Amino acid sequence: MKRLTGLRYLVPLREGGSLPAVVETDEPGAYVVKFRGAGQGVKALIAELLAAELAVLLDLPVPSPAVVTLGAGFGQAEPDPEIQDILRGSSGANFGLAYLAGALAFDPAADRTVAPDLAAAIVWFDAYITNVDRTVRNTNLLRWNGLLYLIDHGASLYFHHRSEGWERSAQARFPLIKDHVLLPFAGDIVAAGERLAPLLTPAALRAVAAAVPDEWLTGEGGFATPAAYREAYVAWFLARLIGPRPFEEEARDAADALRLV
């Protein structure tokens, strides 16, 4: 994953509660940065990074991800005291996605052009990472230059907010997939799993986990080192793939139920 330096705070994005912002970096093109000092905390950044890296691995459309480092005093000219509080707590590594200037939020009522195979793959992916936040109310999908992009995965992997029971949660079903915005567009979800799951090898998942900065892995939950913390994520991702996959069955059943309506 790219490692960039934030140079200039450009504009806040006030949708949602995390107050991300468009930030100029030392690479051409701005990034939408989620800050570690925001209320959701570092676990949301871990979820963002892991989800984005998994999406890249699975060849799903996501804006280019990066770890964006902010120096002390970054954005100190910003007059909003709430934003200043967030920035003061965000020195060091933060998470960013490339800013897609002019992108529009996906509207399922107006945009009926999503390919069934792509929709099925995204539904499968979101069920795999337990993403609760891609619904009609909040699609977290953008249209940019005619293509669909996935954004905002901080609410995923909610198992990691508990200090215990990670292993048990890996085999849990995911009933909330019934609310997924792309479920009415989805083709064969089991077939999507057959395409995607073989890409999630132990080596590939370890490479994904290796992208998480050490400073985000605090040892919370009984993990003695960042390496042990990363291995716990890898173990969860691998256990979730063991067949039959309950999350995949749940998504298939939800799609089948929609077709009967």
Sine and cosine of phi, psi and omega as CSV:
sin_phi,cos_phi,sin_psi,cos_psi,sin_omega,cos_omega
0.00,0.00,0.59,-0.81,0.02,-1.00
-0.88,0.47,0.59,-0.81,0.15,-0.99
-0.89,-0.45,0.91,-0.42,-0.07,-1.00
-0.86,-0.51,0.26,-0.97,0.07,-1.00
-0.91,-0.40,0.77,-0.63,0.07,-1.00
-0.97,0.26,0.78,-0.63,-0.03,-1.00
-0.97,-0.25,-0.63,0.78,-0.12,-0.99
-0.49,-0.87,0.74,-0.67,0.08,-1.00
-0.98,0.19,0.87,-0.49,-0.09,-1.00
-0.99,-0.11,-0.86,0.52,-0.06,-1.00
-0.37,-0.93,0.67,-0.74,0.06,-1.00
-0.97,0.24,0.48,-0.88,0.12,-0.99
-0.92,-0.38,0.94,-0.35,-0.21,-0.98
-1.00,-0.03,0.11,0.99,0.09,-1.00
-0.95,0.31,0.70,-0.71,0.01,-1.00
0.98,0.18,-0.03,-1.00,-0.12,-0.99
-0.99,-0.16,-0.10,1.00,-0.13,-0.99
-1.00,-0.03,-0.14,0.99,0.02,-1.00
0.76,0.65,0.84,0.54,0.15,-0.99
-0.93,0.38,0.12,-0.99,-0.01,-1.00
-0.51,-0.86,0.42,-0.91,0.15,-0.99
-0.99,0.15,0.80,-0.59,-0.11,-0.99
-0.80,-0.60,0.72,-0.69,0.14,-0.99
-0.98,0.18,0.71,-0.70,-0.02,-1.00
-0.86,-0.50,-0.04,-1.00,0.02,-1.00
-0.99,0.14,0.16,0.99,0.16,-0.99
-0.92,-0.39,0.61,-0.80,0.07,-1.00
-0.82,0.57,0.71,-0.70,-0.03,-1.00
0.99,-0.14,0.69,-0.72,-0.04,-1.00
-1.00,0.10,0.25,-0.97,0.04,-1.00
-0.79,-0.61,0.56,-0.83,0.18,-0.98
-1.00,0.04,0.91,-0.43,-0.13,-0.99
-0.96,-0.28,0.75,-0.66,0.19,-0.98
-0.99,-0.11,0.75,-0.66,-0.18,-0.98
-0.99,-0.17,0.65,-0.76,0.01,-1.00
-0.92,0.39,-0.36,0.93,0.02,-1.00
-0.99,0.11,-0.01,1.00,0.04,-1.00
-0.96,0.28,0.21,-0.98,-0.13,-0.99
-0.88,0.48,-0.50,0.86,-0.04,-1.00
-0.94,0.34,-0.39,0.92,0.08,-1.00
0.99,0.15,-0.07,-1.00,-0.13,-0.99
-0.95,0.33,-0.42,0.91,0.01,-1.00
-0.88,0.47,-0.56,0.83,0.05,-1.00
-0.91,0.42,-0.59,0.80,0.04,-1.00
-0.93,0.37,-0.63,0.78,0.06,-1.00
-0.87,0.49,-0.72,0.70,0.02,-1.00
-0.88,0.47,-0.68,0.73,0.03,-1.00
-0.85,0.52,-0.75,0.66,-0.06,-1.00
-0.91,0.41,-0.76,0.65,-0.03,-1.00
-0.88,0.48,-0.68,0.74,0.00,-1.00
-0.89,0.45,-0.69,0.72,-0.01,-1.00
-0.90,0.43,-0.68,0.73,0.01,-1.00
-0.92,0.40,-0.60,0.80,0.09,-1.00
-0.90,0.43,-0.66,0.75,0.02,-1.00
-0.88,0.48,-0.67,0.74,0.06,-1.00
-0.87,0.49,-0.71,0.70,0.01,-1.00
-0.86,0.51,-0.61,0.79,-0.04,-1.00
-1.00,0.01,0.09,1.00,0.01,-1.00
0.87,0.50,0.63,0.78,0.12,-0.99
-0.99,-0.11,0.50,-0.87,-0.15,-0.99
-0.98,0.20,0.92,-0.38,0.04,-1.00
-0.67,-0.75,0.64,-0.77,0.09,-1.00
-0.84,0.54,0.49,-0.87,-0.07,-1.00
-0.82,0.57,0.84,-0.54,-0.02,-1.00
-1.00,0.02,0.38,-0.93,0.02,-1.00
-0.37,-0.93,0.49,-0.87,0.27,-0.96
-1.00,0.03,0.83,-0.56,-0.08,-1.00
-0.92,-0.40,0.90,-0.43,-0.03,-1.00
-1.00,-0.01,0.74,-0.67,0.03,-1.00
-0.92,-0.39,0.73,-0.68,0.05,-1.00
-0.99,0.14,0.25,-0.97,0.08,-1.00
-0.86,0.50,0.69,-0.72,0.00,-1.00
1.00,0.06,0.06,1.00,0.01,-1.00
-0.87,0.49,0.72,-0.69,0.07,-1.00
0.94,0.34,0.37,0.93,-0.10,-0.99
-0.92,0.38,-0.26,0.96,0.04,-1.00
-0.99,0.14,-0.14,0.99,0.02,-1.00
-0.91,0.42,0.83,-0.56,-0.12,-0.99
-0.98,0.18,-0.33,0.95,-0.08,-1.00
-0.96,0.30,0.87,-0.50,-0.05,-1.00
-0.90,0.43,-0.54,0.84,0.03,-1.00
-0.90,0.43,-0.69,0.72,0.03,-1.00
-0.92,0.40,-0.65,0.76,0.03,-1.00
-0.86,0.52,-0.66,0.76,0.03,-1.00
-0.88,0.48,-0.68,0.73,0.01,-1.00
-0.89,0.45,-0.72,0.70,-0.06,-1.00
-0.92,0.39,-0.58,0.82,0.02,-1.00
-0.89,0.45,-0.50,0.86,0.01,-1.00
-1.00,-0.04,0.21,0.98,-0.13,-0.99
-0.86,-0.51,0.28,0.96,0.09,-1.00
-0.88,0.47,0.62,-0.78,-0.05,-1.00
0.98,-0.20,-0.52,-0.85,-0.14,-0.99
-0.99,0.13,0.75,-0.67,0.10,-0.99
-0.76,-0.65,0.04,-1.00,-0.06,-1.00
-0.89,-0.46,0.65,-0.76,0.02,-1.00
-0.67,-0.74,0.46,-0.89,0.19,-0.98
-0.86,-0.50,0.60,-0.80,0.01,-1.00
-0.80,0.60,0.70,-0.71,-0.01,-1.00
-0.98,0.22,0.85,-0.53,0.00,-1.00
-0.99,-0.13,1.00,0.05,-0.08,-1.00
-0.88,0.48,0.78,-0.63,0.03,-1.00
1.00,0.07,0.04,1.00,0.02,-1.00
-0.92,0.40,0.50,-0.86,0.01,-1.00
-0.90,-0.44,0.57,-0.82,0.07,-1.00
-0.90,0.44,0.67,-0.74,0.05,-1.00
-0.91,0.42,0.75,-0.66,0.00,-1.00
-0.88,-0.47,0.96,-0.27,-0.06,-1.00
-0.90,0.43,-0.36,0.93,0.03,-1.00
-0.97,0.24,-0.47,0.88,-0.07,-1.00
-0.96,-0.28,-0.44,0.90,-0.09,-1.00
-0.95,-0.31,0.96,-0.26,-0.04,-1.00
-0.92,-0.38,0.42,0.91,-0.15,-0.99
-0.97,-0.24,0.24,0.97,-0.01,-1.00
-0.95,0.31,0.79,-0.61,0.01,-1.00
-0.91,0.41,0.70,-0.72,-0.03,-1.00
-0.84,0.55,-0.64,0.77,-0.01,-1.00
-0.92,0.40,-0.64,0.77,0.04,-1.00
-0.92,0.40,-0.70,0.72,0.02,-1.00
-0.87,0.50,-0.68,0.73,0.02,-1.00
-0.89,0.45,-0.65,0.76,0.01,-1.00
-0.90,0.43,-0.65,0.76,0.00,-1.00
-0.93,0.36,-0.65,0.76,0.06,-1.00
-0.87,0.49,-0.73,0.69,0.02,-1.00
-0.86,0.51,-0.73,0.68,0.00,-1.00
-0.86,0.51,-0.73,0.69,-0.03,-1.00
-0.93,0.38,-0.55,0.84,0.09,-1.00
-0.93,0.37,-0.62,0.79,0.01,-1.00
-0.88,0.47,-0.68,0.73,-0.05,-1.00
-1.00,-0.08,0.16,0.99,-0.01,-1.00
0.79,0.61,0.80,0.60,0.02,-1.00
-1.00,0.08,0.93,-0.38,-0.05,-1.00
-1.00,0.03,-0.02,1.00,-0.26,-0.96
-0.83,-0.56,0.81,0.58,0.19,-0.98
-0.63,-0.78,0.96,0.28,-0.11,-0.99
-0.88,-0.47,0.09,-1.00,0.06,-1.00
-0.86,0.51,-0.59,0.81,-0.02,-1.00
-0.93,0.37,-0.56,0.83,-0.04,-1.00
-0.53,-0.85,1.00,-0.02,-0.19,-0.98
-0.96,0.28,-0.47,0.88,-0.09,-1.00
0.75,0.66,0.64,0.77,0.10,-0.99
-0.76,-0.65,0.65,-0.76,0.04,-1.00
-0.86,-0.51,0.56,-0.83,0.20,-0.98
-0.98,-0.21,0.82,-0.57,-0.01,-1.00
-0.57,-0.82,0.84,-0.55,-0.05,-1.00
0.79,0.61,0.61,0.79,0.06,-1.00
0.99,0.11,-0.08,1.00,-0.05,-1.00
-0.94,-0.34,0.41,-0.91,0.01,-1.00
-1.00,-0.09,0.67,-0.74,0.00,-1.00
-0.76,-0.64,0.60,-0.80,0.02,-1.00
-1.00,-0.07,0.73,-0.69,0.04,-1.00
-0.66,-0.75,0.22,-0.98,0.20,-0.98
0.86,0.50,0.99,0.14,0.01,-1.00
-0.91,-0.41,0.31,0.95,-0.07,-1.00
-0.90,0.44,-0.38,0.93,0.01,-1.00
-1.00,0.04,0.01,1.00,0.02,-1.00
-0.97,0.23,0.15,-0.99,0.10,-1.00
0.80,0.60,0.68,0.73,-0.12,-0.99
-0.92,0.38,-0.21,0.98,0.08,-1.00
-0.85,0.52,-0.49,0.87,-0.13,-0.99
-0.98,0.22,-0.02,1.00,0.13,-0.99
-0.99,0.15,-0.14,0.99,0.10,-1.00
-0.98,-0.19,0.56,-0.83,-0.01,-1.00
-0.99,0.10,-0.25,0.97,-0.03,-1.00
-0.73,-0.68,0.30,-0.96,0.13,-0.99
0.99,0.10,0.28,0.96,0.02,-1.00
-0.85,0.52,-0.71,0.71,-0.08,-1.00
-0.89,0.45,-0.69,0.72,-0.01,-1.00
-0.90,0.44,-0.61,0.80,-0.07,-1.00
-0.93,0.36,-0.35,0.94,-0.05,-1.00
-0.90,0.44,-0.48,0.88,-0.02,-1.00
-0.98,-0.18,0.22,0.97,-0.01,-1.00
-0.97,0.25,0.50,-0.86,0.16,-0.99
-0.95,0.31,0.08,-1.00,-0.02,-1.00
-0.67,-0.74,0.97,0.24,-0.08,-1.00
-0.85,0.52,-0.45,0.89,-0.04,-1.00
-0.93,0.38,-0.14,0.99,0.04,-1.00
-0.89,0.45,-0.34,0.94,0.01,-1.00
-0.88,0.47,-0.33,0.95,-0.02,-1.00
-0.99,-0.12,0.12,0.99,-0.08,-1.00
-0.92,0.40,0.71,-0.70,-0.10,-1.00
-0.91,0.42,-0.46,0.89,-0.05,-1.00
-0.99,-0.10,0.03,1.00,-0.02,-1.00
-0.85,0.53,-0.65,0.76,0.02,-1.00
-0.91,0.41,-0.31,0.95,-0.03,-1.00
-1.00,-0.09,-0.20,0.98,-0.25,-0.97
-0.96,0.27,0.64,-0.77,0.17,-0.98
-0.99,0.12,-0.63,-0.78,-0.09,-1.00
-0.97,0.23,0.95,-0.32,-0.06,-1.00
-0.96,0.28,-0.57,0.82,0.05,-1.00
-0.91,0.42,-0.66,0.75,0.06,-1.00
-0.89,0.45,-0.60,0.80,0.07,-1.00
-0.87,0.49,-0.67,0.74,0.04,-1.00
-0.89,0.46,-0.60,0.80,0.03,-1.00
-0.91,0.42,-0.51,0.86,0.03,-1.00
-0.98,0.19,-0.65,0.76,-0.19,-0.98
-1.00,0.03,-0.66,0.75,-0.11,-0.99
-0.84,0.55,-0.64,0.77,0.00,-1.00
-0.89,0.46,-0.32,0.95,0.03,-1.00
-0.97,0.24,-0.30,0.95,-0.09,-1.00
-1.00,-0.06,0.90,0.43,0.00,-1.00
-0.98,0.20,0.32,-0.95,0.07,-1.00
-0.82,0.57,-0.67,0.74,-0.01,-1.00
-0.91,0.42,-0.67,0.75,0.00,-1.00
-0.91,0.42,-0.66,0.75,-0.01,-1.00
-0.93,0.37,-0.57,0.82,0.07,-1.00
-0.92,0.39,-0.58,0.81,0.06,-1.00
-0.91,0.41,-0.63,0.78,0.07,-1.00
-0.88,0.47,-0.75,0.66,-0.04,-1.00
-0.91,0.41,-0.50,0.87,-0.01,-1.00
-0.90,0.43,-0.35,0.94,-0.01,-1.00
-0.96,0.26,-0.25,0.97,-0.02,-1.00
-0.96,0.29,0.83,-0.56,0.00,-1.00
-0.88,0.48,0.61,-0.79,0.02,-1.00
-0.81,0.58,-0.60,0.80,-0.10,-0.99
-0.93,0.37,-0.24,0.97,0.09,-1.00
-1.00,0.07,-0.27,0.96,-0.09,-1.00
-0.97,-0.24,1.00,-0.02,-0.25,-0.97
-1.00,0.01,-0.01,1.00,-0.08,-1.00
1.00,0.02,0.04,1.00,0.01,-1.00
-0.87,0.50,0.63,-0.77,0.04,-1.00
1.00,0.05,0.27,0.96,0.08,-1.00
1.00,0.01,0.15,0.99,0.03,-1.00
-1.00,0.05,0.85,-0.53,-0.14,-0.99
-0.96,0.27,-0.49,0.87,-0.08,-1.00
-0.65,-0.76,0.33,-0.94,0.12,-0.99
-0.84,0.55,-0.59,0.81,0.01,-1.00
-0.89,0.46,-0.66,0.75,0.03,-1.00
-0.92,0.40,-0.61,0.79,0.04,-1.00
-0.88,0.48,-0.72,0.69,0.01,-1.00
-0.88,0.47,-0.67,0.74,-0.01,-1.00
-0.90,0.45,-0.52,0.85,0.05,-1.00
-0.91,0.41,-0.65,0.76,0.08,-1.00
-0.90,0.45,-0.71,0.71,0.01,-1.00
-0.86,0.50,-0.69,0.72,0.01,-1.00
-0.88,0.48,-0.63,0.77,0.01,-1.00
-0.91,0.42,-0.73,0.68,0.00,-1.00
-0.87,0.49,-0.66,0.75,0.00,-1.00
-0.93,0.36,-0.68,0.74,-0.01,-1.00
-0.89,0.45,-0.52,0.85,-0.01,-1.00
-0.93,0.37,-0.34,0.94,-0.03,-1.00
-1.00,0.03,-0.17,0.99,-0.05,-1.00
-0.91,0.42,0.79,-0.61,-0.04,-1.00
-1.00,0.04,0.37,-0.93,-0.16,0.99
-0.92,0.39,0.61,-0.79,-0.11,-0.99
-1.00,0.01,0.94,-0.33,-0.05,-1.00
-0.86,0.52,-0.59,0.80,-0.02,-1.00
-0.92,0.39,-0.56,0.83,0.01,-1.00
-0.94,0.33,-0.66,0.75,0.04,-1.00
-0.89,0.46,-0.65,0.76,0.01,-1.00
-0.88,0.48,-0.70,0.71,0.00,-1.00
-0.91,0.41,-0.68,0.73,0.03,-1.00
-0.87,0.49,-0.71,0.70,-0.02,-1.00
-0.90,0.43,-0.61,0.79,0.02,-1.00
-0.91,0.41,-0.64,0.77,0.04,-1.00
-0.92,0.40,-0.67,0.74,0.02,-1.00
-0.88,0.47,-0.63,0.78,0.00,-1.00
-0.90,0.43,-0.61,0.79,0.03,-1.00
-0.90,0.43,-0.62,0.79,-0.03,-1.00
-0.93,0.38,-0.38,0.93,-0.01,-1.00
-1.00,0.10,-0.24,0.97,-0.04,-1.00
-0.96,0.28,0.00,0.00,0.00,0.00
